[in-house]
Amino acid sequence: MYIQRGNIPAVVCLITAFIERCTLHIVSQNLLKDILNIFAQLVKLKNYDHEGFNILTVMLLYLPPHTIDNYLNSVYKVLMQRVQTARTPKYVRILIIFLSVAVIMRGAGDLVRQFDSLQGNLFMMLLDKV
């Protein structure tokens, strides 16, 4: 259903509301991976990448940290692939906003450590290029 582009904003609104209000259900029914797949598909679309970030930000804000920890490396890989393949000013802006939220929620040291686990000194390279 979300693949029809006209439905994307409404479906993202529904998903984010679901994440905010039904966190325990998402975790208990193992829906996190499906939601992350939707995020990954949306980030690839230049017209809807901000919707993917909406989902990701709400997940970071509302899900318990231990539930999303296993997926963060994959999330950061998706984000970095988009920076390398199709960087736009809009994407860079929303990436910076997301990283700011991640620093507030998780701490700067944790964020740098996770990026650097993907590739040595990746976070500093990202700051230099963005």
C-alpha positions, 0 to 999 in steps of 0.5 A: 500500500505504501508503494503508491506514492500518494499514500506515503505521507498518510502511511508514514503518519500512521506508522509514526503514531503506531510507534508512539502509542504501541511500542510494546506491541511492535517489540513483542510482535517483531515488527521492528524489522518491517518498519525499518525496511519501510524506512530504508525504501523511503530514504532511497526516494528523493521525494520521500526521504524526509518521510523515512527520517520521520519514521527513524526519528520517532523510533529513536525517541519512543523505542527502548534503546536496547530494542533498536541497538541491533539495527543501528549499524544497518540503519547507518549503512543505509544513511551513508549509502545515500550520502555516497550515491545521491546526496542532495541539500535536502538530504544533508539537512535532514541527516544533520537534524537526525544526527542531532537528535541521535546525539541528544538521545544516545550521546555523542560518544555512542554515535561516533563509536557506531559510525566508526565501527562501520569504517574507521574514522567514518564519523569525522569523514562525514562531518568533513564532507557534510 
